[in-house]
Structures are given as structure tokens and as C-alpha cells.
Amino acid sequence: MTLHHRPVRTASRRAAQAVATLGAAVLLLTACGGGSDSADSKPSGEKSAKADSSSPKTRTVKDATGTAVEIPAEPKRIVTLTQEDLDAVLALDIKPVGITNGQGLDKPPAYLADKVEGIDIVGNLLQPVMDKVVAAKPDLILAGDMQDEQVLKQLREITPATLVTMAPT
């Protein structure tokens, strides 16, 4: 009797998610970064007016599906729909305004409990409750590997700055 092994996809999926999370972190770091170095080197009184007028209010980035998305240059109200996006945002020392429960859980992952205390839960993993997302008033939604076009459409009605951060596997 020969045993047929199913290919182990868990390791490759985790590796792909790790790369995607790193990419999301770099994207957020770039998007949340400050102005130009020349403005920062001037005395504080001189730089404020110039920095405000010359800094772009939005940036256009391509999400994991190749879609160009205009996002705030400095997002203030981020909602994450996956644990990977939540990890990336928290690693950048940004506190989101809305998160989803962990995979198969009715609460966020235990290892993040102290970091997510007080953050609104907007649904389950990749299953947002739209009224709760609306109530969070996001200016940026990180939608993980969301593939449901109907849900993406609803999220983009809440804010056009909705990024699919991981390529579907």
C-alpha cells in the first residue's frame, strides 16, 4: 500500500504571508513617513508652513492585486481585517481603530491582547460587519487577501483607500 501525501501548503502559505506582511509594513512605513529631509533640517518655525503646503495629502500605491489605490499620505484611522495586517501595523507602532477577531477565535489573538486592548472589533477574520467598519470611520482599510468582490465593493464605499495587502493563494 502506498501512501499519497498531500503537498504541505502550510509552510509555503506562511512564507508567502510573511513576505506579504513585510511588504505591507514597508508600504505603511513609506506611507506614514514624514516629509522631505530638507524641510526637517530647517528651524521649526520655517518648516511648518512649507511642509504643510508641499507635502502630498495622498499617495497612489498598487495593492497585491495590482490595483492602483489612492491612500492618505499619513493615515490616522486604520482598520485591519487580518492578523498579518494587524501585526504589521502594530510593528510600526500604529494603533488601528478597528480589527477583526483572530482565525477561529471570538477575540483577537492572545499574544496581542495587551496591544489591542480598547480597539473596536469590527468582525471576524475577513468577515467584517459593515456597520462596525463604518462606525470606526477608517481612512485606510487593510483587507488582507480578501477575494470577495462584493465585500471589497462595500469596503471601498466606506473608504476608497482599501488595500488588498496579500495576493490570494
Helices and strands as residue ranges (DSSP letters): H 10-32, H 37-40, H 44-54, E 58-62, E 68-72, E 78-80, H 83-91, E 98-99, G 110-112, H 113-116, E 120-121, E 123-124, E 127-128, H 130-136, E 140-142, H 149-158, E 162-163
